[in-house]
Amino acid sequence: TGTQVQKTHKLSQWSLIQEQTDCLHLQDAVSELQSVYVIAAEGDTVTLDCTFETSYTTGQTTLFWYKQEVNGFPKYILRRDTYGTGDNALEFQKDRFDAELNKPSVPLKIQKLHLSDSAVYYCALSSTHIISSSLYCSGRTLFI
């Protein structure tokens, strides 16, 4: 017999209009600590909070950030792992889009804001554990 490994994905959403997503919350969670709305001017720097908790002490925890424009699909921005690895998509260079995973948070810092940065931003958690787990999510809003 082998060891069963299952991935669990957590998702937090920010959008222009507040949306609350009712989900099952048992062992792991992703949440936001900031105001419902974040408004900033072009050229500013903004930090989008994302905190998480997991009941597992072993396994890899990976946090992802995504951007979704109106009528578009979510675009991958970056990922950060508990073991120090991570990357940014070519479109989202680290000099403008950066995050550092420091349990229990992985805030996204966006510098030199452009008007085109206005969008829905998602923070997602993926945990790999040796025991099965379930899916959880929560929602908040953000406007840049």
N, C-alpha and C positions, 0 to 999 in steps of 0.2 A: 504494500500500500504506500501511496505517496502523501505528501503534505499538501493540503488544499490551501491555495492562496487566492484571495479575492480582493479586488480593488473597490474602494468606496469613494464616490465623488460627491463633494459638497459644493453648493453653488450659492453665491450671494449676488443680488442684482441691484443696480442703481439705475434709475431712469428719470425722465422729466416729471412724470406723474407717479405719485406714490402707489406702489403695488405691494400688497402683503401676500406671501405665499405660505399656505398652511401645509406643513410637512411633518413627518414623523421625526421626533427628536429623542434618541435613546442614549447613544454613547458619544457620538462625535457631533460637532457643530461648527458653523461659520457664522460670524455676526459682524455688525458694524457699530462703531461707537460714535460716529459723527452725526451732525445734523442731517435732516432729510434732504436739504438742498445745499449744494456748494456752488457758489457763483464767483467767478474770477474774471479778470480782464486779460486781454491778449498781452503776452509777455510775462505774466505772473507765473509763479510756481504754486502748485497745489498738491496736497498729499491726501490720498483716499485711503481711509482706514479699513482694514480687514483683520479681524481676530478669529482665532479658531481654538478649539479644544478637542482632544482625543483621549479616550480612556486607555489606549494601548501605549505601552512603553517600548515595544519593539516594532520593527518594520520601518519602511520609508514613508515619510510624509512629504508630499509635493504640493505646492501652491501655484496656481495659474492665474494670470490676469488676461481678460479678453475685452475687446472694444466692439460695440455693435452700433452702427449708424442707422438712421431711419431707413426702413425697408431693406436692410441688409442682413447678412449673416454675421455671427460673432467672428471677429478676427483675433487670432492668437497674438498676444503682446509679448508675454514672457512667462518663465517658470522659475521657481526657486525650490530647492530641495533641502531636507534636514542635514544631508551630508555635504553641503556646500556647493553642489553642482547647480547648474541652471543655465539658461540662455535667453536671448532676446530674438524676436523675429527681425529680419533684415529691415522691414518697414518701420520698426519701432526701436531706433538706436538707443543704446544705453545712456548716451549723453543727455537725452530728453526723458526717457522712460526707464525708471529703475525701481527696484524693490529689494529689500533685504529681509530674509526670513529669520526672525528672532522670536522663537516661541514665546508668547502665543499670538504673534502678529506678523503680517507681511504687507505693510502699507505700500501703495503704489505712489511714487513721486513723479509728477509730470512737470518738467521745466519749460520755460519759454513758450507758454501756451499759445496755440494758434486757434483761430476760429473753428478750424476743422477738427479740433479736439473735442468739441461738443458732441456727446454721444452717450450711450448706455455702456457702463463698465461693469464687468463681471469678475468676481473673485471666486475661484473654484479650488476645492481641496480634494486631493486624491491620496488615500492611505492604503498601503499594501500591508496586510496582516495575515498571520497564520491562524485563522479562525474566520468564519464568515461574518459579514457585517451588513448593514442596510444603507439606504440612500436618504440623505437629509438635505434640506435647503432652507434659506431664509431670504427675505427681500428688503431692500431700501432704495432710496432714490438719490440721484446725483445729477446736477446740471453744471456744466462748465461754460 
